């Protein structure tokens, strides 16, 4: 039986490969004829094309277009490499934003149906607001003073997530796209994003990052919500972003986590900066990079010293991430509400049990297929 070949343009295959950000060798092992397809000397069968689309996370219909489509990120993109805007996104980032937007739309309708009050702080400030005053307001609303953060970074992160959840923010933390453990998110591409909304504000934090970095990202995205602005960010402390909004959010997040007033008069050993960074990070439950930035803000380091120390500390942090890669993901029933937001999960389960949402739709948004899993999750959350 002769297999039907599909007339797909080589430019679309090359675009899908580059868009996927997969190593060429990975795709060549799965599709040995890929070079011939891209050269136009051979065409794939329909089944091969469907497998290629799945492997590259590309909608199969896109591959039949005459030229690559424009895929703008649906929210403002403030990510940069140095001072240069990145301007493009991987399928992993795009699919994660789309999933979160779907959940946000569902929860907005749920909140309207149940007449929930708008989240009062969303859009309550502007970038002209004083940084110290803004950070102080955030700490007061979220009850996140240094002495309230717990003994570890994990405890501090849980505390901040729970406080944000209690005040109406849907906080989602995951290191993969949906429930697909083969699609790991890259902190080098993005650390988080905010989807501002008065009834259903969403924050997504890249869970593939360190716990300390996740705390800063969450604080940064909370600052975006206080401004009432959606954005995808790299939440990078390396320098001062050119964008005024990102610069303000970085400054507020840093002041929120490590107030300069608490560092004034702090005895710092300038000859052992590395040890001092660890000491400050442990005390305030922040990353060593945030500690470094605050020391620079107080004048303990020159700009040149700061750049050198930041590069060295960033390399150390990245090594920690590499060593941690592949570690277990923990208990499913504990991690799932964190991945898709506790507030969202409870509301979706209640709505489904009341017959307002189809089980099929609930399973799709939660990322599993079994009724037994749904019932167990409901029981663990105290819904049934």
C-alpha positions as CSV (number, residue, x, y, z in Angstrom):
1,X,0.0,0.0,0.0
2,X,1.4,3.4,-1.1
3,X,1.5,6.0,1.7
4,X,0.0,9.4,0.7
5,X,2.6,12.2,0.8
6,X,1.6,15.6,2.0
7,X,2.6,18.8,0.1
8,X,3.8,20.9,2.9
9,X,6.2,23.8,2.3
10,X,9.8,23.3,3.6
11,X,9.7,26.8,5.2
12,X,6.9,25.7,7.5
13,X,8.9,22.6,8.7
14,X,11.9,24.8,9.4
15,X,9.8,27.3,11.2
16,X,8.2,24.6,13.4
17,X,11.6,23.1,14.2
18,X,13.0,26.5,15.3
19,X,9.8,27.5,17.1
20,X,10.0,24.3,19.2
21,X,13.5,25.1,20.5
22,X,14.3,21.4,20.5
23,X,17.8,20.4,19.6
24,X,18.1,19.4,16.0
25,X,19.6,16.0,16.9
26,X,16.5,15.2,19.0
27,X,14.2,15.7,16.1
28,X,16.5,13.9,13.6
29,X,16.4,10.8,15.8
30,X,12.6,10.8,15.6
31,X,12.4,11.9,12.0
32,X,15.5,10.7,10.0
33,X,14.1,12.2,6.8
34,X,13.7,15.7,8.3
35,X,16.6,17.1,6.4
36,X,15.1,15.9,3.1
37,X,11.7,17.3,4.1
38,X,13.2,20.7,4.8
39,X,15.2,20.7,1.6
40,X,12.0,19.9,-0.4
41,X,13.4,16.8,-1.9
42,X,11.0,14.5,-0.1
43,X,7.6,15.0,1.5
44,X,6.3,13.4,4.8
45,X,3.2,11.2,4.9
46,X,0.2,12.6,6.8
47,X,0.9,10.3,9.8
48,X,4.5,11.5,9.9
49,X,3.4,15.1,9.7
50,X,1.0,14.6,12.5
51,X,3.8,13.1,14.7
52,X,6.1,16.0,13.7
53,X,3.4,18.5,14.7
54,X,3.0,16.8,18.1
55,X,6.8,16.5,18.7
56,X,7.3,20.2,18.0
57,X,4.1,21.3,19.9
58,X,2.7,22.9,16.7
59,X,-1.0,22.9,15.7
60,X,-1.0,20.6,12.7
61,X,-3.1,23.1,10.7
62,X,-0.3,25.6,10.9
63,X,2.0,23.4,8.8
64,X,-0.3,23.7,5.8
65,X,0.0,27.5,5.7
66,X,2.0,29.2,2.9
67,X,4.1,31.1,5.4
68,X,4.7,31.1,9.2
69,X,1.9,32.8,11.2
70,X,2.5,35.7,13.5
71,X,2.2,34.5,17.1
72,X,2.3,37.5,19.4
73,X,2.3,37.0,23.1
74,X,-1.3,38.0,24.2
75,X,0.0,40.2,27.0
76,X,2.7,42.8,27.3
77,X,6.1,41.2,27.1
78,X,8.8,42.9,29.2
79,X,11.4,40.1,29.0
80,X,14.9,41.2,27.9
81,X,18.3,39.8,27.3
82,X,20.5,42.6,28.7
83,X,18.6,45.7,27.4
84,X,17.3,44.0,24.3
85,X,13.6,42.9,24.1
86,X,13.3,39.2,23.3
87,X,10.2,39.6,21.1
88,X,9.3,35.9,20.6
89,X,8.1,33.0,22.7
90,X,8.4,29.3,22.8
91,X,5.3,27.0,22.4
92,X,5.8,26.2,26.1
93,X,5.3,29.9,27.2
94,X,2.4,30.5,24.8
95,X,0.6,27.3,25.8
96,X,1.0,28.2,29.5
97,X,-0.4,31.7,29.0
98,X,-3.3,30.3,27.0
99,X,-4.1,27.7,29.7
100,X,-4.0,30.4,32.5
101,X,-6.2,32.7,30.4
102,X,-8.8,29.8,30.1
103,X,-8.8,29.3,33.8
104,X,-9.1,33.0,34.4
105,X,-12.0,33.3,32.1
106,X,-13.8,30.4,33.8
107,X,-13.1,31.9,37.3
108,X,-14.3,35.3,36.2
109,X,-17.7,33.9,35.3
110,X,-17.8,31.9,38.5
111,X,-17.0,35.0,40.6
112,X,-19.8,37.0,38.8
113,X,-22.2,34.1,39.3
114,X,-21.4,34.0,43.1
115,X,-21.3,37.8,43.3
116,X,-17.7,37.9,44.7
117,X,-16.3,41.3,45.5
118,X,-13.6,42.7,43.2
119,X,-10.0,42.4,44.6
120,X,-9.6,45.9,46.1
121,X,-5.8,46.4,45.5
122,X,-5.8,45.5,41.8
123,X,-5.1,48.7,39.9
124,X,-4.9,50.8,43.1
125,X,-1.4,52.2,42.4
126,X,0.6,53.7,39.5
127,X,4.3,53.7,38.7
128,X,4.4,57.2,40.2
129,X,3.7,55.8,43.7
130,X,6.6,55.8,46.2
131,X,8.4,52.5,46.1
132,X,8.8,52.2,49.9
133,X,5.2,53.1,50.5
134,X,4.0,50.7,47.9
135,X,6.1,47.8,49.3
136,X,4.9,48.7,52.8
137,X,1.3,48.5,51.7
138,X,1.9,45.1,50.1
139,X,3.5,43.7,53.2
140,X,0.6,45.0,55.4
141,X,-2.1,43.6,53.1
142,X,-0.4,40.2,52.7
143,X,1.0,39.9,56.2
144,X,4.5,39.2,55.0
145,X,6.9,41.0,57.3
146,X,10.3,39.3,57.7
147,X,9.3,37.8,61.0
148,X,6.1,36.3,59.5
149,X,7.8,34.2,56.8
150,X,8.7,31.0,58.6
151,X,12.0,29.2,59.0
152,X,12.7,28.2,55.3
153,X,12.3,29.5,51.8
154,X,9.6,26.8,51.1
155,X,7.7,28.0,54.1
156,X,8.0,31.6,53.1
157,X,6.8,30.8,49.6
158,X,3.8,28.8,50.9
159,X,2.9,31.7,53.2
160,X,3.0,34.3,50.4
161,X,1.0,32.0,48.1
162,X,-1.6,31.4,50.8
163,X,-1.9,35.1,51.6
164,X,-2.3,36.0,48.0
165,X,-4.9,33.2,47.5
166,X,-6.8,34.4,50.6
167,X,-7.0,37.9,49.1
168,X,-8.4,36.7,45.8
169,X,-5.4,36.1,43.6
170,X,-5.2,32.8,41.6
171,X,-1.5,31.9,42.1
172,X,-0.3,29.0,39.9
173,X,3.1,27.5,40.3
174,X,4.4,24.9,37.9
175,X,7.6,23.8,36.2
176,X,6.0,22.1,33.3
177,X,3.3,22.9,30.7
178,X,0.0,21.7,32.1
179,X,0.5,18.2,33.3
180,X,3.1,17.2,30.7
181,X,6.3,16.4,32.6
182,X,8.1,16.1,29.3
183,X,7.6,19.9,28.6
184,X,9.7,21.5,31.3
185,X,9.6,25.3,31.5
186,X,12.8,27.2,31.2
187,X,13.5,29.9,33.8
188,X,15.9,31.5,31.3
189,X,13.0,32.2,29.0
190,X,10.6,33.6,31.6
191,X,10.1,33.5,35.4
192,X,6.5,34.4,35.6
193,X,3.6,36.5,34.4
194,X,0.5,38.4,35.7
195,X,-3.0,38.4,34.2
196,X,-4.7,41.4,35.8
197,X,-8.4,41.3,36.4
198,X,-10.5,42.8,39.1
199,X,-12.4,39.6,39.8
200,X,-9.9,36.9,38.7
201,X,-6.3,38.2,38.9
202,X,-3.9,35.4,38.0
203,X,-0.2,35.0,38.7
204,X,1.9,32.2,37.2
205,X,5.3,31.5,38.7
206,X,7.8,29.2,36.9
207,X,8.3,26.4,39.4
208,X,11.4,25.2,37.7
209,X,13.2,28.1,39.4
210,X,14.7,28.0,42.9
211,X,12.3,28.6,45.8
212,X,14.0,31.9,46.6
213,X,13.7,33.1,43.0
214,X,10.1,32.1,43.0
215,X,9.4,34.3,46.0
216,X,10.9,37.3,44.2
217,X,8.9,36.5,41.0
218,X,5.7,36.2,43.0
219,X,6.4,39.6,44.7
220,X,7.2,41.1,41.3
221,X,4.0,39.9,39.7
222,X,2.0,41.0,42.7
223,X,3.4,44.5,42.1
224,X,2.0,44.2,38.5
225,X,-1.4,43.5,40.0
226,X,-1.2,46.5,42.3
227,X,-0.7,48.5,39.1
228,X,-3.5,46.6,37.4
229,X,-1.3,45.6,34.5
230,X,-0.8,42.2,32.8
231,X,2.7,41.3,31.7
232,X,5.2,38.4,31.2
233,X,8.5,39.1,33.0
234,X,11.9,37.7,33.6
235,X,12.0,39.5,37.0
236,X,15.7,39.9,36.7
237,X,17.8,41.7,39.3
238,X,20.9,41.9,37.0
239,X,20.3,45.6,36.2
240,X,17.8,48.4,35.9
241,X,15.2,47.6,33.2
242,X,14.6,50.3,30.6
243,X,10.9,49.8,30.9
244,X,9.5,52.0,33.7
245,X,6.9,49.5,34.8
246,X,9.4,46.6,35.1
247,X,11.8,48.9,36.9
248,X,9.1,49.9,39.4
249,X,8.0,46.3,40.0
250,X,11.5,45.2,40.5
251,X,12.2,48.0,43.0
252,X,8.9,47.3,44.9
253,X,9.5,43.6,45.0
254,X,13.0,44.1,46.4
255,X,11.8,46.6,49.0
256,X,8.8,44.3,49.8
257,X,11.1,41.4,50.6
258,X,14.1,43.1,52.0
259,X,13.4,46.7,53.2
260,X,16.5,48.9,53.1
261,X,15.5,50.4,56.5
262,X,16.3,46.9,58.0
263,X,19.7,46.9,56.5
264,X,20.8,50.3,57.6
265,X,23.4,49.9,60.3
266,X,23.6,46.2,59.4
267,X,27.2,45.0,60.0
268,X,28.4,43.8,56.6
269,X,31.8,42.2,56.1
270,X,32.9,43.6,52.7
271,X,35.8,41.1,52.5
272,X,33.4,38.1,52.6
273,X,30.4,39.2,50.4
274,X,29.5,35.6,49.6
275,X,29.0,34.6,53.2
276,X,27.1,37.9,53.8
277,X,24.7,37.1,50.9
278,X,23.9,33.7,52.4
279,X,23.3,35.3,55.8
280,X,20.9,37.9,54.5
281,X,19.1,35.4,52.3
282,X,18.5,33.1,55.2
283,X,17.3,35.9,57.5
284,X,14.9,37.5,55.0
285,X,14.0,34.4,53.0
286,X,15.1,36.0,49.7
287,X,17.5,34.9,47.0
288,X,21.2,35.8,47.3
289,X,20.8,37.8,44.1
290,X,18.2,40.0,45.8
291,X,20.5,40.3,48.8
292,X,23.3,41.4,46.5
293,X,21.1,44.0,44.8
294,X,20.1,45.5,48.1
295,X,23.8,45.8,49.2
296,X,24.5,47.6,46.0
297,X,21.5,49.9,46.5
298,X,22.9,50.8,49.9
299,X,26.4,51.6,48.4
300,X,28.3,48.6,49.7
301,X,29.4,47.8,46.1
302,X,30.4,49.8,43.1
303,X,28.6,49.2,39.8
304,X,31.6,47.2,38.5
305,X,31.8,45.1,41.7
306,X,28.1,44.5,41.5
307,X,28.3,43.2,37.9
308,X,31.1,40.8,38.8
309,X,29.5,39.5,41.9
310,X,26.1,39.1,40.2
311,X,27.7,37.1,37.4
312,X,29.5,34.8,39.8
313,X,26.4,34.3,42.0
314,X,24.1,33.7,39.1
315,X,26.5,31.0,37.8
316,X,26.3,29.3,41.3
317,X,22.5,29.5,41.3
318,X,22.3,28.0,37.9
319,X,24.5,25.1,39.0
320,X,22.1,24.4,41.8
321,X,19.2,24.3,39.4
322,X,21.1,21.8,37.2
323,X,21.8,19.6,40.1
324,X,18.2,19.7,41.2
325,X,16.8,18.9,37.7
326,X,15.1,15.6,37.7
327,X,14.1,15.6,41.3
328,X,10.7,14.2,42.2
329,X,7.6,16.3,42.0
330,X,6.1,15.4,45.4
331,X,2.6,14.2,46.2
332,X,0.1,14.7,43.4
333,X,-2.7,15.8,45.7
334,X,-0.5,18.3,47.4
335,X,1.1,19.7,44.2
336,X,-1.9,19.9,41.9
337,X,-3.7,22.7,43.8
338,X,-0.4,24.6,43.8
339,X,0.0,24.2,40.1
340,X,-3.5,25.4,39.2
341,X,-4.3,27.6,42.3
342,X,-6.0,26.4,45.4
343,X,-8.8,29.0,45.0
344,X,-9.4,28.0,41.4
345,X,-9.3,24.2,42.2
346,X,-11.8,24.5,45.1
347,X,-14.2,26.7,43.0
348,X,-14.0,24.3,40.0
349,X,-14.7,21.2,42.1
350,X,-17.7,22.9,43.8
351,X,-19.1,24.1,40.5
352,X,-18.7,20.6,39.0
353,X,-20.3,18.8,41.9
354,X,-23.2,21.3,41.7
355,X,-23.7,20.4,38.0
356,X,-22.7,23.9,36.7
357,X,-19.5,22.7,35.0
358,X,-19.1,19.4,33.1
359,X,-16.7,16.9,34.5
360,X,-15.1,16.8,31.0
361,X,-14.3,20.5,31.2
362,X,-13.1,20.3,34.8
363,X,-10.8,17.4,34.0
364,X,-9.3,19.4,31.1
365,X,-8.6,22.5,33.2
366,X,-7.2,20.4,36.0
367,X,-5.1,18.2,33.8
368,X,-6.3,14.6,34.5
369,X,-8.9,12.2,33.3
370,X,-10.1,10.0,36.2
371,X,-13.2,10.5,38.3
372,X,-11.5,8.8,41.2
373,X,-8.7,11.4,41.0
374,X,-11.2,14.2,41.0
375,X,-13.0,12.7,44.0
376,X,-9.8,12.2,46.0
377,X,-8.7,15.7,45.3
378,X,-12.0,17.1,46.4
379,X,-11.8,15.1,49.6
380,X,-8.2,16.3,50.3
381,X,-9.3,19.9,49.9
382,X,-12.3,19.3,52.2
383,X,-14.9,20.0,49.6
384,X,-16.7,16.7,50.1
